[in-house]
């Protein structure tokens, strides 16, 4: 596994860090691969009850590595194919479909999308701790988390319009869920910078804090102390809300509640409450 992304797990909390501080954690093919690898690994770990995603150094993630971006203007742009699944067009010609990447994903169509969407696929909640910059692909990576703790002076932007592009790492599908379709269009059409303070006003930031990483880790530890079956069930149901017919969402809600009632962890939650002690929950199998 690449050292572009590193993580530790302690007491049910996975502390995941983009580890390219000298480049402000800019995204290159190795970073895309590492994000996918770590996300897939965490999906399979029953002992992970919450995840915090952050960046080492001065920024969360400054977006696409400029060297990779410059390759788009060169012949072939070989690395871009694996990231986007599409070759850039020349002049006014439409994009030319590239061969599908070697990786095949259940939902996403390209590695850049899966690097973001894998955090939605993890059963445990994912909290992004955002400081410095979250631009372009870094902005979309933050959207892949369930919750965002953001420094008030952080700078966020759907920057792709500056380069004559569109967000292609799930941004067009995730942004409107947080801010509404009109604000999503305004941010995407202009690429304007949004501070952490404004991000909270728009709904992009869940919390604004001077210590996003410390507070995100504290919140993750709180989540890790809840029944993992209930938390994962709730994440699954909330992710479906508005994306499936209401009848399907209500049916899913009933399936989840029936699976929880009288289960060992649900009994432990009730027993611990009345015994005035901290519950001890079993990890999902």
C-alpha positions in Angstrom: 0.0 0.0 0.0 1.3 3.5 -0.8 2.3 5.8 2.0 0.3 8.6 0.4 -2.4 7.8 2.9 -1.7 6.4 6.4 -4.0 5.3 9.2 -4.1 3.9 12.7 -7.0 2.4 14.6 -7.5 2.9 18.3 -10.5 2.1 20.4 -12.7 1.7 17.3 -11.6 5.0 15.7 -9.6 5.0 12.4 -7.4 8.1 12.1 -6.8 8.4 8.4 -4.4 11.0 7.0 -3.4 12.1 3.6 0.3 12.1 3.8 1.8 14.3 1.1 2.3 17.5 3.1 5.0 18.9 0.9 2.4 19.1 -1.9 -0.5 20.1 0.3 -1.8 16.6 -0.2 -2.4 17.2 -3.9 -4.0 14.3 -5.7 -1.9 12.2 -8.1 -2.4 8.6 -9.3 -0.7 7.2 -6.2 -2.9 9.3 -3.9 -6.1 8.1 -5.7 -4.9 4.5 -5.4 -4.0 4.9 -1.7 -7.4 6.5 -0.9 -9.2 3.6 -2.5 -7.0 0.9 -0.9 -7.4 2.4 2.6 -11.1 2.9 2.2 -11.6 -0.7 0.9 -9.5 -2.0 3.8 -11.5 -0.1 6.4 -14.8 -1.4 4.8 -13.7 -4.9 5.8 -12.6 -4.2 9.4 -15.4 -5.0 11.9 -13.4 -3.2 14.7 -13.8 0.2 13.0 -16.7 2.2 14.4 -15.9 5.7 13.2 -13.4 7.2 10.8 -11.7 10.6 10.8 -10.2 11.7 7.4 -7.7 14.6 7.5 -4.6 15.9 5.8 -1.1 16.3 7.1 0.7 19.7 6.9 -0.9 23.0 5.9 -4.0 21.7 4.1 -6.6 19.0 3.9 -6.2 18.6 0.1 -5.3 21.2 -2.5 -6.9 19.2 -5.4 -5.3 17.7 -8.5 -1.5 17.7 -8.6 -0.6 20.5 -11.0 1.9 18.2 -12.7 -1.0 15.8 -13.4 -3.1 18.7 -14.6 -0.4 19.8 -17.0 -0.3 16.3 -18.5 -3.9 17.0 -19.7 -2.5 19.5 -22.2 0.2 17.0 -23.4 -0.3 14.2 -25.8 -2.1 11.1 -24.5 -2.5 12.2 -20.8 -2.0 8.6 -19.8 -2.5 9.1 -16.1 -5.8 10.9 -16.5 -7.5 8.0 -18.1 -7.3 5.9 -14.9 -8.5 8.8 -12.8 -11.5 10.0 -14.9 -12.3 7.2 -17.3 -12.3 9.8 -20.1 -9.7 11.5 -22.3 -9.8 15.3 -22.6 -10.9 16.6 -26.0 -8.9 18.9 -28.2 -10.4 22.3 -29.1 -14.2 22.1 -29.4 -14.4 18.4 -29.9 -16.4 16.4 -27.4 -14.6 14.2 -24.9 -13.4 10.9 -26.3 -14.3 7.8 -24.2 -11.2 6.0 -22.9 -11.0 2.3 -22.1 -12.5 1.5 -18.7 -9.8 1.6 -16.0 -8.4 -1.7 -14.8 -10.2 -1.3 -11.5 -14.0 -2.1 -11.5 -16.2 -0.5 -8.8 -19.7 -1.4 -7.7 -21.0 2.2 -8.0 -18.3 4.6 -9.2 -17.2 4.6 -12.9 -13.6 5.8 -12.4 -10.9 5.7 -9.7 -11.3 9.4 -8.9 -14.9 8.8 -8.1 -14.2 5.7 -6.0 -11.6 7.6 -4.0 -14.5 9.8 -2.9 -17.4 7.4 -2.8 -15.6 4.6 -0.9 -16.1 6.7 2.3 -19.8 6.6 1.7 -19.6 2.8 1.4 -17.8 2.3 4.7 -20.5 1.2 7.2 -19.0 3.4 10.0 -19.5 7.2 9.9 -16.7 9.2 8.4 -15.8 12.7 9.6 -13.6 14.9 7.5 -11.4 17.4 9.5 -10.8 20.2 7.0 -8.1 22.9 7.4 -6.2 25.0 5.0 -7.4 24.2 1.5 -10.0 21.8 0.2 -10.0 22.6 -3.5 -11.4 20.8 -6.6 -10.8 17.1 -5.9 -10.0 17.9 -2.3 -13.4 19.7 -2.0 -15.1 16.6 -3.4 -13.2 14.3 -1.1 -14.6 16.2 1.9 -18.1 15.8 0.4 -17.6 12.0 0.5 -17.5 12.1 4.3 -20.7 12.0 6.3 -19.8 14.9 8.5 -17.3 17.8 8.1 -15.5 19.7 10.9 -14.0 22.8 9.2 -11.6 25.5 10.4 -13.2 29.0 10.1 -10.3 30.2 7.9 -10.3 27.1 5.6 -10.7 27.8 1.9 -13.1 25.5 0.0 -13.9 25.6 -3.7 -15.4 23.5 -6.6 -12.5 24.9 -8.6 -12.9 22.8 -11.8 -14.6 25.6 -13.8 -11.3 27.6 -13.7 -9.8 24.9 -15.9 -12.9 24.6 -18.2 -13.9 21.4 -16.5 -16.7 20.0 -14.3 -16.4 18.3 -10.9 -16.0 14.6 -11.8 -15.3 13.0 -8.5 -18.9 12.6 -7.3 -19.2 16.4 -6.7 -22.2 16.9 -9.0 -24.0 14.1 -7.2 -23.1 14.9 -3.6 -22.9 18.7 -3.3 -26.6 19.4 -3.8 -27.5 17.1 -0.9 -25.8 19.5 1.5 -26.6 23.0 0.0 -29.5 22.6 -2.3 -29.4 22.5 -6.1 -29.3 26.3 -6.6 -26.4 26.9 -4.3 -24.6 23.8 -5.8 -25.0 25.4 -9.2 -23.7 28.8 -8.0 -20.6 27.2 -6.5 -20.0 25.0 -9.5 -20.6 27.6 -12.1 -18.3 30.2 -10.5 -15.7 28.2 -8.6 -15.6 30.9 -6.0 -13.8 30.4 -2.7 -15.8 29.7 0.5 -14.4 30.2 3.9 -15.1 27.7 6.7 -17.4 30.2 8.3 -19.5 30.6 5.1 -19.3 26.8 4.5 -21.3 26.4 7.8 -23.8 29.0 6.7 -24.3 27.2 3.4 -24.5 23.7 5.0 -21.2 22.5 3.7 -19.6 22.4 7.2 -21.3 20.5 10.0 -19.2 22.3 12.6 -16.8 25.2 12.5 -13.9 24.9 14.9 -10.4 26.1 15.5 -9.4 22.5 16.1 -11.1 20.5 13.4 -8.9 17.4 13.9 -9.0 17.3 17.7 -12.7 17.9 17.7 -13.4 15.4 14.9 -11.4 12.7 16.8 -13.4 13.5 20.0 -16.6 13.2 18.1 -15.5 9.9 16.5 -14.7 8.5 20.0 -18.2 9.4 21.1 -19.7 7.6 18.1 -17.5 4.6 18.8 -19.1 4.3 22.2 -22.6 3.8 20.6 -24.0 0.5 19.4 -22.2 -0.1 16.0 -25.1 -2.0 14.6 -27.5 0.9 15.3 -25.0 3.5 14.0 -24.3 1.6 10.8 -28.0 1.0 10.3 -28.8 4.7 10.7 -26.0 5.7 8.2 -27.4 3.2 5.6 -31.0 4.5 6.0 -30.0 8.2 5.9 -27.9 7.6 2.8 -30.9 6.1 1.1 -33.2 9.0 2.1 -34.4 10.9 -1.0 -32.4 8.6 -3.3 -35.0 5.7 -3.3 -38.8 5.8 -3.4 -40.3 6.6 -0.1 -41.9 3.1 0.1 -38.5 1.5 -0.3 -37.0 3.7 2.4 -39.8 3.0 4.8 -39.5 -0.7 4.2 -35.7 -0.6 4.8 -36.3 1.3 8.0 -38.6 -1.5 9.2 -36.0 -4.2 8.3 -33.3 -2.4 10.2 -35.4 -1.8 13.3 -36.5 -5.5 13.4 -32.9 -6.6 13.1 -31.9 -4.4 16.1 -34.8 -5.1 18.6 -33.7 -7.6 21.2 -30.3 -8.1 19.6 -27.3 -8.4 22.0 -26.1 -4.9 21.4 -29.6 -3.4 21.8 -30.1 -5.3 25.0 -26.7 -4.0 26.2 -27.7 -0.4 25.4 -30.8 -0.6 27.6 -29.2 -2.6 30.4 -26.2 -0.2 30.6 -28.5 2.8 30.7 -30.5 1.5 33.7 -27.4 0.2 35.5 -25.8 3.7 35.0 -22.6 2.3 33.4 -20.9 2.6 30.1 -22.1 0.0 27.6 -19.8 -2.7 26.2 -20.8 -3.4 22.6 -19.7 -6.3 20.4 -18.3 -5.4 16.9 -20.4 -6.4 13.9 -19.4 -9.7 12.5 
